[in-house]
Amino acid sequence: MRMLNDCIVVVTGGTQGLGEDIARRAALHHAAGLVICGRNEENGKRVAEEISAGGCPTLYVQADLSDLDECRAVIHAADARFGRVDGLVNCAAATDRGSVYDATPELWDRIMAVNLRAPFFLMQEAARIMRREGRGGSIVNIGSINAHGGQTNLTVYSTSKGGLSVLTKNAAASLGNDRIRVNAINVGWMITPNEEVVQRKEGNPENWLELADARMPFGRILRPEDVSGLVMWLLSAESELMSGSIIDFDHQKIIGAYR
């Protein structure tokens, strides 16, 4: 296991889906403390209490990351509770549909605020603390395979994830002298609670996941635990000489089997 002993880790979007899986796995990998955030207070408190009960102190911070002050408050809460931040996983994202033809200014602003502006200022606050403590640190941005172009109904979302890739590389160059590493994972099609909602909204059948899995060369689309394992490696000392990398995590790409 890639151990996170003595590491304080912040996971945005840690109240459900991939973010929750990352937080739970970080606890299994012996993180010293966790901070998770999200808008759903009931979910957040439940997840934090369950992880804490397993032995890893976990703080839930209710936050809407489209609000800049609330972004900063997440990192400040980690500093106040644990005295430092060693790892940051920017997992929270808005996935609303919007094409060149129908995207509104309001949709554009909301997606950019959550998917691009929030990661920047979360990184800024976390990096300041990491530099202050002199311990280095690791930041992992959860991107999307759509950063390479994306589906026609995900134009705004895809643009935000393309921007996140550039931000990752620039931040890695900017923060390297303080031994702060920044990497990103461009995640492919993955089952999450939100994906289930999207699939039903788009009129797909109840067994959409079974049908999707059957189309894949390895027999399934991604699960959160696939990605969270890679996140653990990127957070851990095992990857300490890797920074500025964008990892495409999507076997569909190999055969061009995009939806």
JOQUIKA-V74642 format. One record per pair of residues at least 12 apart in sequence whose C-alpha atoms are under 10 Angstrom apart, sorted by the first residue. I is the first residue (numbers start at 1). GAP is how many residues later the second one is. Records with the same first field share a line. If there is no record, write none. Layout:
I=GAP, GAP
//
This chain:
1=27, 28, 29, 228, 231, 232, 235
2=24, 26, 27, 28, 227, 228, 229, 230, 231, 232, 233, 234, 235, 236, 237
3=23, 24, 25, 26, 27, 28, 229, 230, 232, 233, 234, 235
4=22, 23, 24, 25, 26, 27, 28, 29, 82, 83, 228, 229, 231, 232, 233
5=21, 22, 24, 25, 26, 27, 28, 231, 232
6=24, 25, 26, 27, 80
7=19, 22, 23, 24, 25, 26, 27, 75, 77, 78, 79, 80, 130, 228, 229
8=18, 23, 24, 25, 26, 27, 49, 50, 70, 71, 74, 75, 76, 77, 78, 79, 80, 129
9=14, 17, 18, 22, 23, 24, 25, 26, 27, 49, 69, 73, 75, 76, 77, 78, 79, 80, 128, 129, 130, 226
10=13, 23, 24, 25, 26, 27, 48, 49, 50, 64, 65, 67, 68, 75, 76, 77, 78, 79, 80, 81, 112, 116, 129
11=12, 15, 23, 24, 25, 26, 27, 49, 63, 76, 77, 78, 79, 80, 81, 129
12=23, 24, 25, 26, 49, 51, 53, 59, 62, 76, 77, 78, 79, 80, 81, 106, 107, 110
13=23, 24, 25, 26, 27, 31, 50, 51, 52, 76, 77, 78, 79, 80
14=20, 21, 22, 23, 24, 29, 30, 33, 34, 46, 47, 75, 76, 77, 78
15=21, 22, 23, 24, 25, 26, 27, 28, 29, 30, 31, 32, 33, 45, 46, 47, 77
16=21, 22, 24, 27, 28, 31, 76, 176, 177, 178
17=74, 75, 173, 174, 175, 176, 177, 178, 206, 207, 208
18=73, 74, 124, 172, 173, 174, 175, 205, 206, 207, 208, 209, 210
19=17, 18, 19, 70, 71, 72, 73, 123, 173, 205, 209
20=16, 17, 23, 24, 27, 28, 71, 204, 208
21=202, 203, 204, 205, 206, 207, 208
22=67, 69, 202, 203, 205, 206, 207, 208, 209, 210
23=12, 13, 24, 25, 28, 35, 66, 205, 209
24=23, 24, 26, 27, 28, 30, 32, 34, 204
25=26, 200, 203, 204, 206, 207
26=25, 30, 202, 203, 205, 206, 209
27=24, 25, 27, 28, 29, 30, 31
28=23, 26, 27, 28
29=27, 203, 207
30=25, 26
31=24, 25, 26, 27, 55, 56
32=23, 24, 25, 26, 50
33=18, 19, 22, 23, 24, 25, 26, 45, 48, 49, 52, 53
34=14, 17, 18, 22, 23, 24, 25, 26, 44, 47, 48, 51, 53, 54
35=13, 22, 23, 24, 25, 26, 39, 40, 42, 43, 44, 46, 47, 50, 53
36=12, 22, 23, 24, 25, 26, 27, 38, 42, 53
37=22, 23, 24, 25, 26, 27, 28, 33, 34, 37, 38, 55
38=22, 23, 24, 25, 26, 27, 36, 54
39=22, 23, 24, 25, 26
40=21, 22, 23, 24
41=19, 20, 21, 22
42=20
43=17
44=15, 16, 17, 18
45=13, 14, 15, 16, 17
46=14
47=12, 13
48=12, 13
57=24, 25
58=20, 23
59=15, 18, 19, 22, 23
60=14, 17, 18
61=12, 13, 14, 16, 17
62=12
64=28, 50, 54
65=27, 28, 29, 45, 48, 49, 50, 52, 53, 54, 57
66=27, 28, 43, 44, 45, 46, 47, 48, 49, 50, 51, 52
67=43, 46, 47, 50, 51
68=45, 46, 49, 50, 53, 54
69=49, 52
70=48, 52
71=43, 46, 47, 48, 49, 50, 51, 52, 54
72=46, 49, 50, 51, 52, 53, 54
73=49, 52
74=48, 51, 52
75=13, 46, 47, 48, 49, 50, 51, 52, 54
76=46, 49, 50, 53
78=48
79=46, 47, 50
83=46, 50
84=42, 45, 46, 48, 49, 51
85=40, 41, 42, 43, 44, 45, 46, 48, 50, 51, 52, 53
86=40, 41, 43, 44, 47, 49, 50, 51, 52, 53, 94, 149
87=36, 39, 40, 43, 49, 50, 51, 52, 53, 93, 94, 95, 147, 148, 149
88=31, 34, 35, 38, 39, 49, 50, 51, 52, 53, 94, 147
89=30, 33, 34, 49, 50, 51, 52, 53, 93, 94, 95, 142, 145, 146
90=25, 26, 28, 29, 30, 32, 33, 49, 50, 51, 52, 53, 94
91=24, 28, 49, 50, 51, 52
92=22, 23, 26, 27, 49, 50, 51
93=18, 19, 20, 21, 22, 23, 25, 26, 49, 50, 64, 67, 68
94=13, 16, 17, 18, 19, 20, 21, 63, 66
95=16, 19, 20, 59, 61, 62, 63, 99, 100, 103
96=12, 14, 15, 57, 58, 59, 60, 61, 102
97=14, 54, 55, 56, 57, 58, 59, 60, 61, 101
98=13, 53, 54, 55, 56, 57, 58, 59, 60
99=52, 53, 54, 55, 56, 57, 58
100=52, 53, 54, 55, 56
101=51, 52, 54
102=51, 53
103=50, 51, 52, 53
104=52
107=49, 50
108=47, 48, 49, 51, 52
109=47
110=46
111=45, 46, 47, 48, 49, 50
112=44, 45, 47, 48, 49, 51, 52
113=47
114=46
115=26, 27, 28, 42, 43, 44, 45, 46, 48, 49
116=41, 43, 44, 45, 46, 47, 48, 49, 51
117=43, 46, 47
119=20, 21, 22, 23, 45, 48, 49
120=44, 47, 48, 51
122=17
123=16, 17, 18, 45, 48, 59
124=47, 51
126=12, 13, 54
127=12, 44, 48, 51, 53, 54
128=47, 50
130=45, 48, 49, 50
131=44, 46, 47, 48, 49
132=46
134=44, 45, 46
135=43, 44, 45
136=39, 40, 41, 42, 43, 44, 45, 104
137=38, 39, 41, 42, 43, 44, 45, 98, 99, 100, 103
138=34, 41, 42, 43, 44, 45, 96, 97, 98, 99, 101, 102, 104, 105
139=29, 32, 33, 41, 42, 43, 44, 45, 92, 95, 96, 104
140=28, 41, 42, 43, 44, 45, 91, 92, 94, 95, 103, 105, 106
141=20, 23, 24, 26, 27, 41, 42, 43, 44, 45, 90, 105
142=19, 22, 23, 41, 42, 43, 44, 45, 85, 89, 104, 105
143=15, 17, 18, 19, 20, 21, 22, 25, 40, 41, 42, 43, 44, 45, 103, 104, 105, 106
144=13, 14, 16, 17, 18, 20, 21, 40, 41, 42, 43, 44, 45, 103, 104, 105, 106
145=13, 16, 17, 40, 41, 42, 43, 44, 102, 103, 104, 105, 107, 108, 113
146=12, 13, 14, 15, 16, 40, 41, 42, 43, 112
147=12, 13, 14, 15, 16, 17, 18, 39, 40, 101
148=13, 14, 17, 38, 100
149=12, 13
150=12, 108, 109
151=107, 108
161=25
162=24
164=20, 22, 82
165=18, 19, 20, 21, 79, 80, 81, 82
166=18, 78, 80
167=15, 16, 17, 77
168=13, 14, 15, 16, 75, 76, 77, 78
169=12, 13, 14, 15, 74, 75, 76, 77
170=12, 74
171=12, 72, 73
172=70, 71, 72, 73
173=70, 71
175=68
176=67, 68
179=61, 62, 64
180=60, 63
181=53, 54, 58, 59, 60, 61, 62, 63, 64
182=52, 53, 60, 61, 62, 63, 64
183=48, 51, 52, 59, 60, 61, 62, 63, 64
184=47, 50, 59, 60, 61, 62, 63, 64
185=42, 45, 46, 49, 60, 61, 62, 63, 64, 65
186=41, 60, 61, 62, 63, 64
187=35, 37, 39, 40, 60, 61, 62, 63, 64
188=33, 34, 35, 39, 60, 61, 62, 63, 64, 65, 70
189=23, 31, 32, 33, 34, 60, 61, 62, 63, 69, 70
190=19, 30, 31, 32, 33, 34, 36, 37, 60
191=18, 29, 30, 31, 32, 33
192=30, 31, 32
195=14
196=12, 13
209=12
212=47
215=37, 42
216=35, 36, 39, 41
217=34, 35, 37, 38, 40
218=33, 34
220=31
221=29, 30, 31
222=27, 28, 29, 30
226=23
227=22
230=17, 19
//
